[in-house]
């Protein structure tokens, strides 16, 4: 099979590079990856995981088609459109559940502590995934950025606009477990907190450098900040934390971060699959 040979050859070349961040993505996985960066996708709106070799609902998203149809946390999915999930991997199950807005997926679901499974029909919809969560803790604004998607800056801007009315005297910016995302969005986010200067410098293999500087934004803040990081704060979250640290704009609290100092570019192939290739390293403002 020429197609399988081609894919195997690509995977072999990628593995030979010995770079964990250069990777080959099958068409469906690439589509899911791009959807997560857009901050939206079409499906039923539920977090799922593989637990005890069964496809398990971790939680339906509030107000999602899954929740409205009666799917609950702890449910196991026995069948998807009549196909048994026994022995099915998580990616395969997610691929079957995803689908165009307005279409129906029929799930055979086993509720916890109930005797037999029930059929639940769910009409897929566009699911918007928030990337920023906010709450006031007394007079401190707690802002959790879970990733940097196309919607992150818009979500953050609306939150920062509220802070004067909320009487905020400081900000805790939580970047723990943030895997990164779109570098341009990271620069946008940094621009709310840093008045001027370079946010990050991209250094290519030939030694050329491309500095990315603070951008004009509608809302800025000079409130004192603490940034929370841990060993799973990676890539874009490290760029942001590094810039805030270099400029003395925030106190960084937590563990040494993950250490992904590279920049990746996506190349889409003719069959809809893709290659993420490492093209550069990045440096904090102080190098």
C-alpha positions in Angstrom: 0.0 0.0 0.0 1.8 3.1 -1.3 -0.1 5.4 1.2 1.0 3.3 4.2 4.6 3.1 2.9 4.7 6.9 2.5 3.4 7.5 6.0 5.9 5.0 7.4 8.7 6.8 5.6 7.7 10.2 6.9 7.4 8.8 10.5 10.9 7.2 10.1 12.5 10.5 8.9 10.8 12.4 11.8 12.0 9.9 14.4 15.6 10.0 12.9 15.7 13.8 13.7 15.6 12.9 17.4 13.6 16.1 18.1 10.5 15.4 20.3 8.8 18.5 18.9 9.0 17.7 15.2 6.1 15.4 14.6 3.8 13.8 11.9 0.1 14.1 12.5 -2.6 12.0 10.8 -5.4 14.1 9.1 -7.9 13.7 11.9 -5.4 14.4 14.7 -4.2 17.5 12.8 -7.8 18.7 12.5 -8.2 18.2 16.3 -5.0 20.1 17.0 -6.0 23.0 14.8 -9.4 23.1 16.4 -7.9 23.4 19.9 -5.8 26.4 18.8 -8.9 28.0 17.4 -10.6 27.6 20.7 -13.6 25.9 19.2 -14.6 22.6 17.5 -17.8 20.8 16.5 -18.9 17.9 18.7 -20.9 17.2 21.8 -18.9 19.1 24.4 -17.5 16.7 27.0 -14.1 15.8 28.5 -13.3 12.2 28.0 -10.5 9.8 29.1 -9.5 6.2 29.0 -10.2 4.7 32.5 -9.9 1.0 33.2 -9.7 0.5 29.4 -13.2 2.1 29.0 -14.1 5.4 27.3 -15.2 7.5 30.3 -16.8 10.9 30.5 -14.8 13.0 32.9 -17.4 15.8 32.7 -19.8 17.3 30.2 -19.1 21.0 29.6 -21.7 23.3 31.2 -24.5 24.1 28.7 -23.2 21.7 26.1 -25.2 19.3 23.9 -23.8 16.4 26.0 -25.1 17.9 29.3 -28.5 18.8 27.8 -28.9 15.2 26.5 -28.3 13.7 29.9 -24.7 12.6 29.8 -23.1 12.7 33.3 -19.6 12.7 34.8 -18.5 9.0 35.3 -20.6 7.6 32.4 -18.9 5.1 30.2 -19.5 5.0 26.5 -20.3 1.4 25.4 -21.1 2.1 21.7 -20.8 5.0 19.3 -23.3 4.8 16.5 -23.7 1.1 17.0 -19.9 0.5 17.1 -18.6 -1.1 20.3 -15.9 0.9 22.1 -14.3 -2.3 23.5 -10.6 -2.2 22.6 -11.1 1.3 21.0 -8.4 3.9 21.7 -9.2 7.3 23.0 -8.2 9.1 19.7 -10.4 6.7 17.7 -13.3 7.2 20.0 -13.0 11.0 19.9 -12.8 10.9 16.1 -16.1 9.0 16.0 -17.8 11.4 18.4 -16.7 14.6 16.6 -18.7 15.7 13.6 -20.4 18.6 11.9 -22.7 20.9 13.7 -26.4 19.8 13.5 -25.6 16.1 12.9 -26.6 13.3 15.3 -24.4 10.9 17.2 -26.1 7.9 19.0 -24.3 6.8 22.2 -24.9 3.7 24.3 -24.1 5.0 27.7 -23.7 3.2 31.1 -24.5 5.5 33.9 -22.8 4.9 37.2 -24.7 2.7 39.7 -27.4 1.8 37.1 -28.1 -1.7 35.9 -28.1 -1.4 32.1 -26.9 1.0 29.4 -29.2 3.5 27.8 -29.2 5.0 24.3 -28.7 8.8 24.2 -28.9 10.8 21.0 -26.8 13.9 21.0 -27.1 16.7 18.3 -23.6 18.0 17.7 -22.9 21.7 17.9 -20.0 24.2 17.8 -18.3 24.0 21.1 -16.3 27.1 22.3 -13.6 26.2 24.8 -12.6 28.9 27.2 -8.9 29.4 27.6 -9.0 31.9 30.4 -10.8 31.5 33.8 -11.2 34.3 36.3 -12.5 34.9 39.8 -11.9 37.6 42.5 -10.4 36.3 45.8 -11.1 39.1 48.2 -9.2 42.0 46.5 -6.9 39.8 44.3 -7.8 38.9 40.7 -7.0 35.2 40.1 -6.6 34.7 36.3 -5.9 31.2 35.0 -4.7 30.9 31.4 -4.9 27.2 30.4 -3.5 27.7 26.8 -2.9 30.3 24.2 -5.6 29.9 21.5 -7.0 32.4 19.0 -9.6 33.5 21.6 -7.2 34.0 24.6 -6.4 37.7 24.1 -10.1 38.6 23.6 -11.1 36.7 26.7 -8.3 38.3 28.8 -9.1 41.8 27.6 -12.7 41.6 28.8 -11.4 40.3 32.2 -8.9 43.1 32.6 -11.6 45.7 31.8 -13.5 44.5 34.8 -10.7 44.8 37.4 -11.1 48.5 38.3 -14.8 48.0 39.1 -14.0 44.8 41.0 -11.5 46.8 43.2 -8.6 44.5 42.3 -5.3 45.5 44.1 -3.2 42.7 42.6 -3.2 39.8 40.1 -2.3 36.2 40.4 -1.7 34.8 36.9 -1.8 31.0 36.9 0.2 29.4 34.1 0.6 26.0 35.7 0.1 23.1 33.3 -0.2 25.6 30.4 1.3 23.8 27.4 1.6 26.9 25.2 0.0 27.6 21.9 0.2 30.5 19.4 3.3 32.6 19.8 1.6 35.8 18.4 -1.1 35.5 21.0 1.5 35.2 23.8 2.9 38.5 22.6 -0.6 40.0 22.6 -1.1 38.8 26.2 2.3 40.1 27.4 1.5 43.5 25.9 -1.3 44.1 28.6 1.4 43.9 31.3 4.6 45.2 29.8 4.7 48.8 28.5 7.4 48.5 25.9 10.3 46.4 24.7 11.0 43.0 23.2 8.8 40.2 24.5 10.7 37.3 22.9 13.4 36.9 20.3 13.2 34.1 17.7 16.7 32.8 16.7 16.8 30.7 13.5 19.4 28.0 12.5 21.4 30.4 10.4 21.8 32.8 13.4 19.4 35.4 12.2 17.1 36.8 14.9 13.6 38.1 14.8 12.5 40.2 17.9 8.8 40.3 18.7 8.0 43.5 20.6 5.1 44.7 22.7 2.0 45.7 20.6 -0.5 48.5 21.1 -3.5 47.1 23.1 -6.7 48.7 24.3 -6.2 47.8 28.0 -3.1 47.7 30.1 -2.5 47.2 33.8 0.3 48.0 36.2 -1.2 46.1 39.2 1.4 44.1 41.1 1.5 40.5 39.9 2.6 37.0 41.0 2.9 34.3 38.2 2.4 30.7 39.2 4.4 28.1 37.2 5.2 24.4 37.5 7.2 21.8 35.7 4.4 21.5 33.1 4.3 25.2 32.2 5.8 24.8 28.7 6.6 26.8 25.5 4.3 29.9 25.3 3.7 30.0 29.0 7.5 30.0 29.5 7.8 32.9 27.0 5.3 34.9 29.0 6.7 34.1 32.4 10.3 34.7 31.1 9.4 38.2 29.8 7.6 39.2 33.0 10.6 37.9 35.0 13.2 39.7 32.9 11.5 43.0 33.1 10.8 42.6 36.9 7.1 43.0 36.1 6.1 40.0 38.2 7.3 37.7 40.9 7.5 34.1 39.5 6.5 31.5 42.0 6.6 27.7 41.7 8.9 25.1 40.1 11.4 25.3 37.3 9.3 25.2 34.0 9.3 22.5 31.4 12.1 23.8 29.2 10.6 23.9 25.6 12.8 26.6 24.1 11.8 25.9 20.5 9.4 27.3 17.9 7.5 25.0 15.6 5.9 25.6 12.2 3.0 23.6 10.7 3.2 22.3 7.1 0.0 20.8 5.8 0.5 17.9 3.3 -1.8 17.1 0.3 -3.7 14.3 2.0 -4.7 16.6 5.0 -2.0 15.3 7.3 0.7 17.6 8.6 4.2 18.1 9.9 5.1 20.2 12.9 8.8 21.1 12.3 11.1 22.8 14.7 12.4 25.9 12.9 14.0 28.1 15.6 14.7 28.7 19.2 13.4 31.5 21.3 15.1 33.7 23.9 13.8 35.8 26.7 14.2 39.6 26.5 17.6 39.4 28.3 18.7 36.6 26.1 
